[in-house]
Amino acid sequence: MMAGLNSIKLAAHDFLQRWKTAEHRSASQGRTLEAAIALGICALILVVAISGDENLVRAARDLPAEIRRFFAIITRLGESSWIFATTGTLVIGALLLRHRGFGPRVDAALGLFAGRVFYIFAANAVSGILSLMLKSLFGRARPRLLDMVGPFHFDMFAYKSSVLSFPSGHTVTAFATAVALAFLLPRWGRLLLLLAVLIGVSRVVTGAHFPSDVIAGMALGTATSIFLRRAFAARGIVFRKRATGIEMRGAGLVGPTLGRATGFWSRA
């Protein structure tokens, strides 16, 4: 037990030390494009909110019961609780198994695996906090109050669930997770993003959010995973910078190494 706890302590210390030593990046590098994209997304959210939110929510209410039941199941995949529980358990478990006599290669693979899973955990944690801040700031009424207050009722700095519609938290979670996993498992990228889109659609079909809430959630979850990947790469954590862009550290090591050690085979 003490060996496992020491492994976790050393990993945390190494992470903090690396985090303090980021590569310098020009303040203007890429900022113009990022600002343009952000403005474009804000404009899209506004256009959809004004022209489509109410009509699409009302149309969703008239969908066949079978479709609404299908999306009621899909929407559960956007709950962050199971993602935090799974990633947290995997990170701690991988670190506890290090330095248990499996050899330096397995220890290195376990460390890389723990780092990758922690990246997914961090993407959800950061995007989740930002989502909660925005929800409270805007205090937008949910679609179930549409007939009473309309699509543009705001109760700023509120903490009631009925007025925490913007952005969609489930969609934030779905896209933060899908984009983070797509960086780690690029072959699965399209399928992961498709699933994230379905989760976003489910929030409108189930009457939990307006379409503009979903678009904002897509943008926030995606941006968080992208920016955290960049921040991790600047410190050599999970990713690293190359002249051709950002690449994952230890590509081809984790899956085969852990596969042989456990009797399974995979590629990662």
KOLMAR-124481 format. One record per residue: y, x negated, z negated of N, C-alpha, C in turn. Coordinates in pm, whole numbers, padded with zeros to 5 digits, always signed. Each point is the difference from the previous one (the first is absolute). Example, Ala and Ser with C-alpha at 12.3 -4.5 7.8 and 13.67 -1.06 7.14 Angstrom:
residues 2
-00569-01319-00780+00119+00089+00000+00120-00090+00000+00105+00035+00072+00119-00082-00006+00109+00077-00073
***
This chain:
residues 268
-00121-00083+00000+00121+00083+00000+00126-00086+00000-00001-00106-00083+00117-00087-00007+00026-00069+00133-00108-00038+00070+00015-00065+00130+00066+00095+00099-00042+00127-00007+00059+00099+00089+00147+00024-00029+00033+00008-00129+00140+00021-00037+00086-00120+00040-00056-00120-00015+00073-00119+00042+00023-00001+00151-00098+00052+00073+00014+00008+00145+00114+00092+00039+00010+00114-00069+00109+00095+00026+00134-00062-00036+00004-00070-00113+00123-00065-00045+00046-00106+00100-00095-00082+00048+00034-00104+00097+00048+00060+00131-00063+00109+00043+00040+00065+00125+00141+00056-00012+00031+00062-00115+00134+00055-00022+00104-00111-00002-00035-00112-00065+00093-00113-00008+00024-00059+00139-00106-00013+00077+00013-00054+00136+00086+00091+00086-00019+00130-00014+00079+00097+00078+00149-00012-00034+00030-00007-00128+00140-00009-00043+00064-00130+00047-00077-00109-00006+00054-00128+00045+00028+00002+00151-00091+00056+00075+00021+00011+00144+00117+00092+00032+00014+00107-00078+00107+00098+00026+00138-00064-00017+00008-00100-00085+00130-00065-00024+00038-00098+00110-00092-00031+00090+00025-00103+00100-00008+00057+00141+00087+00094+00030+00001+00060+00133+00068-00092+00101-00048+00005+00124+00066-00074+00107+00136+00061+00028+00096-00087+00034+00135+00050+00029-00001+00075+00132+00071+00111+00001+00014+00080+00120+00146+00028+00025+00043-00021+00122+00140+00026+00034+00036+00144-00031+00117+00019-00060+00042+00134-00041+00013+00095+00117+00030-00054+00118+00020+00086+00116-00124+00014+00088-00106-00074-00036-00121+00000+00082-00067+00136+00002+00003+00065+00113-00066+00129+00016+00073+00117-00062+00112-00024-00066+00068+00109-00069+00059+00104+00095+00050-00045+00115+00061+00094+00095-00102+00100+00050-00119-00049+00038-00105+00089+00048-00046+00094-00110-00017-00053-00121-00044+00083-00111+00101+00110-00031+00129-00034+00005+00104+00099-00025-00001+00108+00107-00021-00040+00125-00004+00096+00110-00118+00096-00016-00115-00055-00038-00118+00084-00021+00023+00097-00114+00058-00049-00110+00028+00086-00116+00094+00113+00037+00105-00032+00076+00094+00104+00042-00068+00101+00091-00087-00050+00088-00071+00090+00090-00091+00095-00076-00068-00051-00103-00088+00085-00080+00080+00104-00077+00112-00042-00056+00087+00094-00073+00049+00111+00093+00036-00038+00123+00045+00099+00097-00112+00097+00034-00121-00053+00018-00115+00085+00030-00028+00098-00113+00005-00049-00124-00022+00088-00116+00102+00112-00001+00126-00035+00026+00105+00100-00001-00018+00103+00111-00035-00046+00120-00020+00091+00112-00116+00095-00027-00112-00055-00050-00116+00083-00029+00031+00099-00112+00073-00046-00102+00035+00088-00111+00083+00119+00047+00094-00026+00088+00090+00106+00046-00067+00092+00102-00075-00059+00092-00051+00079+00112-00144+00049-00015-00078-00066-00089-00142+00035-00002-00061+00037-00132+00061-00040-00111-00065+00018-00131-00040+00144-00028+00096+00090+00008-00028+00139-00037-00100+00064+00095+00020-00018+00130-00089+00063+00098-00142-00052-00011-00017-00131-00020-00134-00057-00007-00072+00041-00128+00072+00010-00110-00061+00045-00125-00046+00145+00014+00083+00083+00060-00039+00141+00018-00118+00012+00097-00002-00084+00103-00111+00002+00095-00130-00043-00069+00009-00096-00090-00119-00048-00071-00062+00110-00085+00085+00090-00050-00052+00109-00083-00087+00096+00080+00018+00002+00131-00074+00093+00085-00123-00063+00064-00030-00124-00034-00117-00066+00055-00128+00067-00051-00109-00006+00078-00127+00058-00045-00046-00060-00134-00069+00079-00077-00044-00043-00133-00090-00124+00008-00081-00009+00108-00091-00115+00013+00078-00131+00012+00109+00003+00075+00082-00121+00016+00066-00036-00132+00051+00098-00070+00066-00029-00128-00100-00052-00103-00123+00050+00004-00102-00051-00093-00037-00144+00033-00007-00033+00130-00031-00137+00041+00107-00097-00050+00125+00037+00019+00109-00089-00042+00016-00002-00152-00047+00104-00067+00002-00001-00147-00096-00106-00054-00106-00030+00075-00093-00106-00038+00059-00136+00036+00054-00011+00120+00058-00126+00047+00112-00047-00093+00079+00094-00048+00118-00037-00078-00035-00073-00130-00122+00022-00051-00041-00066-00124-00013-00151+00017-00019-00045+00123-00012-00144+00025+00132-00072-00022+00110+00075-00007+00130-00060-00022+00038-00013-00146-00092+00034-00090+00028-00013-00143-00009-00147-00040+00100-00047-00069+00006-00143-00033-00090-00039-00116-00040+00095-00082-00076-00033-00120-00130-00072+00033-00073+00048+00100-00129-00063+00032+00021-00137+00065+00111-00017+00070+00028-00130+00061+00032-00103-00107+00082+00037-00098+00032-00092-00109-00125-00033-00081-00081+00101-00027-00122-00023-00077-00096-00094+00074-00016+00023+00130-00092-00081+00080+00050-00144+00015+00125-00015+00042+00053-00135+00021+00011-00078-00131+00042+00067-00106+00009-00067-00129-00134-00050-00048-00102+00083+00015-00136-00038-00041-00052-00117+00083+00025+00004+00131-00049-00106+00087+00069-00134-00029+00130+00004-00026+00072-00124-00030-00054-00063-00128-00009+00079-00105-00048-00052-00128-00145-00046+00011-00082+00079+00068-00141-00037+00016-00017-00131+00074+00075-00019+00109-00010-00124+00077+00043-00120-00082+00107+00014-00078+00048-00112-00081-00096-00031-00114-00063+00102-00056-00096-00023-00109-00124-00075+00049-00031+00016+00129-00120-00065+00055+00024-00145+00039+00126-00040+00007+00029-00139+00038-00042-00097-00112-00032-00122+00042-00037-00107-00093-00122+00037-00084-00093+00072+00063-00125+00036-00068-00119-00076+00058+00027-00112+00065-00108-00083+00052-00048+00037+00138+00076+00080+00073-00041+00037+00136+00039-00105+00103+00082-00097-00041+00040-00105+00093+00144+00016+00042+00062-00110+00043+00142+00003+00036+00032+00091+00118-00091+00010+00097+00027+00085+00116+00005+00147-00039-00094+00041-00085+00000+00139-00046+00123+00026-00087+00035-00096-00086+00119+00016-00083+00126+00016+00086+00008-00079+00107+00115+00010+00090+00003+00136+00069-00118+00047+00042-00009+00130+00066+00038+00113-00095-00044-00009-00125+00034+00101-00100+00150+00002-00026+00061-00120-00005+00143-00006-00020+00077+00062+00115-00042-00030+00122+00065+00060+00116-00019+00151+00004-00121+00044-00033-00027+00144-00003+00088+00070-00103+00011-00059-00119+00084+00059-00104+00146+00006+00046+00046-00105+00068+00137+00000+00049+00025+00108+00103-00094+00019+00090+00015+00103+00104+00005+00140-00062-00089+00024-00093-00002+00132-00063+00126+00021-00083+00047-00107-00065+00124+00012-00077+00118+00033+00091-00001-00053+00122+00105+00033+00096+00003+00149+00028-00116+00062+00015-00007+00145+00020+00052+00073-00124-00042-00047-00117+00047+00058-00127+00152-00009-00008+00055-00118+00030+00144-00021-00010+00077+00087+00099-00053+00015+00123+00066+00083+00100+00010+00144-00049-00105+00049-00066+00003+00137-00052+00090+00010-00123-00002-00101-00084+00083+00005-00121+00149-00002+00034+00040-00092+00087+00142-00012+00036+00046+00124+00076-00077+00042+00099+00040+00119+00078-00001+00125-00088-00093+00006-00095-00006+00116-00090+00122+00008-00089+00043-00114-00054+00120-00002-00084+00123+00040+00081+00013-00056+00121+00113+00035+00085-00002+00148+00036-00119+00052+00026-00014+00142+00033+00047+00089-00116-00043-00034-00121+00041+00080-00116+00151-00006-00022+00059-00116+00025+00145-00013-00014+00073+00089+00100-00047+00000+00124+00063+00083+00103-00022+00149-00027-00121+00035-00045-00027+00140-00032+00098+00053-00104+00019-00079-00106+00091+00041-00107+00144+00001+00047+00036-00099+00083+00138-00009+00047+00038+00122+00084-00085+00037+00094+00033+00111+00089-00032+00136-00061-00110+00010-00072-00036+00127-00063-00013+00114+00100-00064-00026+00112-00012+00103+00104-00107+00103-00037+00034+00127+00019-00094+00108-00031-00117-00002+00098-00117+00031-00050-00120+00001+00084-00003+00125+00088-00085-00002+00104-00008+00114+00092-00035+00133-00066-00068-00004-00113-00035+00128-00063+00122+00077-00049+00113-00069-00010+00125+00064-00039+00088+00032+00121-00057-00016+00119+00077+00017+00122+00066+00137+00009-00075+00106-00029+00056+00135+00013+00107+00030-00103+00003-00077-00108+00099+00024-00106+00125-00084+00015-00017-00127+00037+00116-00090+00001+00024-00066+00135-00090+00021+00098+00015-00061+00130-00052-00144+00002+00010-00066+00116-00057-00134+00013+00088-00114-00052+00123+00032-00039+00092-00106-00041+00058+00023-00139-00089+00027-00094+00043+00013-00139-00031-00131-00071+00101-00059-00064-00017-00128-00068+00045+00012-00146-00082-00050-00089+00030-00003-00142-00011-00146-00044+00106-00075+00022-00004-00145-00017-00033-00041-00143-00074-00109-00012-00044-00059-00127-00084+00098-00082-00075+00083+00072-00089+00095-00067-00140-00061-00010-00080+00052-00091-00136-00051-00020-00104+00111+00008+00039+00117+00050-00093+00110+00015-00077-00015+00130-00130+00026-00003-00083-00016+00118+00049+00085+00116+00057+00116-00030+00044+00092+00105+00116-00054+00081+00069-00103-00051+00114-00057+00073-00019-00151+00019-00122-00040+00027-00029-00141+00026-00069-00013+00136+00062+00057+00101-00064+00008+00131+00026-00119+00090+00113-00069-00018+00039-00107+00092+00000-00135-00069-00081-00095+00051-00097+00008+00110-00136+00048-00048-00094+00013+00093-00136+00040-00035-00075-00117-00062-00036+00013-00127-00071-00108-00070-00137-00028+00057-00073+00105+00037-00132-00021+00060+00010-00079+00130+00104+00030+00079+00018-00071+00126+00040-00145-00024+00083-00023-00100+00036-00137-00038-00126-00079-00032-00086+00057-00084-00125-00066-00038-00089-00025+00121-00012+00102+00086-00088-00011+00116+00044-00112+00093+00129-00010+00026+00047-00102+00095+00011-00137-00065+00035-00007-00126+00001-00130-00067-00140-00059+00001-00100+00083-00028-00138-00047-00002-00052-00032+00139+00026+00090+00096-00050-00018+00136+00058-00125+00066+00131-00021-00016+00063-00116+00062-00047-00129-00067-00009+00002-00134-00049-00119-00071-00143-00034+00044-00086+00101+00008-00138-00023+00043-00006-00044+00146+00090+00052+00083+00001-00038+00141+00034-00148+00017+00086-00053-00088+00031-00143+00004-00122-00083-00040-00080+00054-00089-00119-00072-00048-00122+00023+00088-00009+00119+00057-00114+00037+00085+00053+00055+00132+00055-00086+00085+00067+00046+00122-00089+00084+00093-00129-00023-00001-00089+00078+00087-00003+00147-00040+00032+00028-00124-00001+00137-00049+00140+00062+00000+00098-00073+00051+00139+00043-00009+00027+00138+00056-00046+00027+00121+00029+00128+00064-00061+00117-00077-00124-00018-00043-00067+00107-00075+00071+00025-00133+00040-00107-00067+00070+00013-00128+00133+00072+00017+00074-00035+00104+00130+00064+00024-00018+00146+00041-00106+00030+00075-00029+00139+00036-00028+00082-00125-00077-00055-00091-00029+00070-00125+00128+00022-00080+00088-00100-00002+00127+00014-00071+00085+00110+00061-00001+00009+00134+00075+00107+00067-00056+00136-00039-00132+00013-00002-00063+00127-00039+00038+00039-00143+00006-00098-00088+00041+00029-00138+00144+00049-00002+00086-00065+00080+00139+00046+00008+00010+00141+00052-00074+00031+00106+00000+00136+00056-00050+00100-00104-00099-00042-00078-00057+00091-00101+00104+00046-00102+00099-00083-00025+00101+00036-00100+00087+00115+00049+00018+00010+00132+00074+00113+00057-00090+00123+00008-00124-00021+00046-00092+00113+00015-00029+00067-00134-00012-00079-00106-00028+00057-00132+00124+00055-00069+00115-00015+00064+00123+00056-00056+00062-00083-00111-00040-00126-00011+00052-00084-00108+00131-00069+00038+00021-00023+00132+00118-00075+00043+00052+00050+00134+00125-00032+00027+00060+00022+00131-00034-00118+00091+00001+00018+00132-00027-00111+00091+00090-00121-00022+00128+00022-00030+00089-00114-00023-00040-00078-00125-00057+00067-00099-00052-00070-00118-00113-00094+00040-00083+00049+00091-00115-00078+00046+00045-00123+00079+00099+00018+00088+00051-00113+00078+00059-00106-00092+00073+00045-00101+00057-00094-00097-00111-00073-00075-00107+00070-00034-00113-00063-00068-00069-00101+00089-00016+00032+00129-00058-00094+00095+00081-00128+00006+00132+00016+00009+00089-00116+00011-00003-00086-00125+00004+00064-00117+00004-00074-00125-00131-00074-00024-00113+00066+00018-00129-00065-00020-00021-00116+00095+00035+00021+00128-00016-00104+00101+00090-00120-00030+00127+00027-00027+00096-00107-00025-00039-00083-00122-00049+00066-00104-00038-00073-00122-00113-00099+00028-00103+00044+00073-00111-00090+00030+00043-00114+00090+00089+00027+00094+00049-00105+00091+00082-00103-00077+00093+00048-00082+00086-00093-00073-00077-00078-00106-00097+00063-00065-00082-00074-00097-00087-00104+00069-00050+00031+00116-00077-00100+00076+00087-00120+00030+00122+00025+00040+00094-00109+00029+00029-00080-00126+00021+00070-00112+00029-00068-00126-00119-00082-00048-00121+00054+00014-00119-00074-00039-00018-00123+00088+00022+00016+00131-00018-00111+00093+00099-00113-00028+00121+00034-00041+00101-00101-00031-00041-00086-00119-00096+00049-00078-00046-00072-00119-00144-00047+00014-00058+00021+00117-00138-00043+00022-00102+00081-00076+00034+00125-00034-00091+00089-00072-00062+00097+00098-00131-00002+00015-00077+00089+00089+00030-00032+00147+00126-00012+00035+00041-00031+00137+00073-00134+00003+00021-00051+00121+00080-00121+00016+00073+00006+00133+00112-00069+00005+00081-00002+00121-00048-00108+00095+00001+00034+00127-00030-00094+00107+00108+00014+00106+00004-00096+00092+00101+00006+00105-00014+00126+00084-00122+00050+00009-00026+00120+00081+00015+00129-00080+00027-00011-00129+00016+00120-00083-00071-00015-00133-00036+00112-00059-00067+00001-00130-00150+00023+00020-00080-00081-00068-00145+00016+00009-00060+00011-00140-00119+00056-00006-00069+00016-00127-00067-00130-00039+00011-00038-00126-00066-00120-00049-00149+00026-00018-00079-00101+00034-00144+00009-00023-00072+00096+00092+00056+00025+00119-00065+00091+00094-00140-00053+00034-00102+00084-00010-00136-00040+00029-00075-00060-00117+00067-00012-00115-00065-00060-00117-00052+00105-00096+00082+00099-00031-00032+00093-00107-00127+00081+00027-00002+00070+00112-00115+00086+00030-00131-00074+00007-00011-00102+00088-00127-00073+00011-00043-00066-00131+00095-00061-00071-00035-00070-00124-00052+00097-00106+00074+00107-00024-00043+00097-00100-00122+00077+00048-00011+00017+00132-00119+00067+00055-00126-00078-00030+00004-00132+00023-00116-00085-00031-00029-00004-00149+00107-00002-00080-00019-00010-00145-00060+00126-00059+00026+00114+00063-00048+00127-00055-00117+00058+00077-00034-00065+00115-00111+00051+00077+00044+00093+00111+00130+00020+00014+00053+00086+00107+00076-00088+00097+00030+00053+00115+00077-00074+00102+00113+00088+00050+00119-00056+00005+00115+00072+00055+00096-00102+00053+00097+00045+00069+00104-00088+00054+00134+00046-00052+00081-00096-00046+00134+00030-00050+00087-00122+00018
***
